[in-house]
């Protein structure tokens, strides 16, 4: 018998705000306060980015070697669910809680700053340690900060990183290697990422405009989300996941969306649901010409045209390795009775559909969550190299 798993708690920090209630309110309202102009990331260019505003908590001095903005962002999300994690540690034992987190940039911003100092002075900053930018730093830091001694590792599969952790952690629990898991992920703004997407000519000169006829590229953002996953019953259930790999191109998706559709089909099969059971789809929706074209084909070929869909990147930007976790958190906030505003996440754009794309039912502000006992929602995340993941969350199914 397969034991159902639940998302017992959720912490979230993003351009929409900090914490569950503030984020849920900003999400439902379609706010864009966190989309700001920066002139210090790309040489001779001002770009719009999705930023987390304000100070972030500093780690304990014993973890100074791990101190980076990326880890601080993760700590801000973890702090919100610390009590739930402690309760799980008392219930299962600290050695029985895994930590599986996703990132793509890790603390590379600290490496950039340290290298700049070295080039200017010939010496490295005393505060710099390579652990700050190691890809695996995130999970090791979180496990140490939480005092957890179960399996701990970082998933780095580009923009699908922090949602692949759902399936990875579930495998650990089903294999008997853990009883619960801290999952999620984080990514932070850095020059490497912005200049990389600039070199690909994929950056929007203004605000990203998903699925619009006028879409012209990505807006990069930052964010972190953390969940506690266990078999302890809770309002929001992790129903299913699907993972595929296109291997089509290093950066471009399969133009027909075959891998994306297969990931969604696998997630539905895993959940024991049909496409008609899904009440809302959170689209990957990066606002690049290629992504939106292939995703609209995949969605239209699988779901009823009336299925509500939206890309939340119009409010946050693309948070890269942190985006899948944060967008799963948006589903959690919408499903959880204690935090939900009762409204679906709206699709924020210019309202001009692309006639070359299959039409989708893009959510208008104020659209209510279906009023029924069982609700299921799906979220897509697609990464470079053709890494496709879909997850299904729901309430009322256990």
HELIX and SHEET records of a PDB file:
HELIX    1   1 UNK A   20  UNK A   29  1                                  10    
HELIX    2   2 UNK A   61  UNK A   66  5                                   6    
HELIX    3   3 UNK A   69  UNK A   80  1                                  12    
HELIX    4   4 UNK A   82  UNK A   92  1                                  11    
HELIX    5   5 UNK A   94  UNK A   96  5                                   3    
HELIX    6   6 UNK A  108  UNK A  121  1                                  14    
HELIX    7   7 UNK A  130  UNK A  132  5                                   3    
HELIX    8   8 UNK A  137  UNK A  146  1                                  10    
HELIX    9   9 UNK A  158  UNK A  160  5                                   3    
HELIX   10  10 UNK A  161  UNK A  174  1                                  14    
HELIX   11  11 UNK A  191  UNK A  199  1                                   9    
HELIX   12  12 UNK A  258  UNK A  271  1                                  14    
HELIX   13  13 UNK A  275  UNK A  277  5                                   3    
HELIX   14  14 UNK A  289  UNK A  300  1                                  12    
HELIX   15  15 UNK A  313  UNK A  316  1                                   4    
HELIX   16  16 UNK A  320  UNK A  322  5                                   3    
HELIX   17  17 UNK A  323  UNK A  335  1                                  13    
HELIX   18  18 UNK A  384  UNK A  386  5                                   3    
SHEET    1   A 6 UNK A  17  UNK A  18  0                                        
SHEET    2   A 6 UNK A   5  UNK A  14 -1                                        
SHEET    3   A 6 UNK A 223  UNK A 230 -1                                        
SHEET    4   A 6 UNK A 180  UNK A 187 -1                                        
SHEET    5   A 6 UNK A  97  UNK A 102  1                                        
SHEET    6   A 6 UNK A 152  UNK A 155  1                                        
SHEET    1   B 8 UNK A  17  UNK A  18  0                                        
SHEET    2   B 8 UNK A   5  UNK A  14 -1                                        
SHEET    3   B 8 UNK A 237  UNK A 245 -1                                        
SHEET    4   B 8 UNK A 387  UNK A 395 -1                                        
SHEET    5   B 8 UNK A 375  UNK A 383 -1                                        
SHEET    6   B 8 UNK A 280  UNK A 282  1                                        
SHEET    7   B 8 UNK A 308  UNK A 310  1                                        
SHEET    8   B 8 UNK A 361  UNK A 362  1                                        
SHEET    1   C 3 UNK A  35  UNK A  42  0                                        
SHEET    2   C 3 UNK A  45  UNK A  50 -1                                        
SHEET    3   C 3 UNK A 220  UNK A 221  1                                        
END                                                                             
